[in-house]
Amino acid sequence: MATAIRSGAITESPAEPGAWPTFEEGRPHGAPRAVAAARHATESLAAETVVRVRSHPLRAVGLAMAAGALVGACVGFGIGRLARNCRRL
């Protein structure tokens, strides 16, 4: 593909929010920072979850059981409805 600009030559950063990322040597500047921020947020969430489960173990087990029952009921209902509709065809 022919381009008017050499690859990796874009160095100016647009000032408007939501603009395209800037490139130097073919790599976006914001991607490593975004990955690092997501990793830190995930680690923080995991640590906070451990603290909450240790402080309220019965509540955590009850919540997990309720969530599992709800998901199981929804999946069972969906599979039953799908099987009933397939038998009619």
HELIX and SHEET records of a PDB file:
HELIX    1   1 GLY A   30  SER A   55  1                                  26    
HELIX    2   2 PRO A   57  ARG A   88  1                                  32    
SHEET    1   A 2 PHE A  23  GLU A  24  0                                        
SHEET    2   A 2 ARG A  27  PRO A  28 -1                                        
END                                                                             
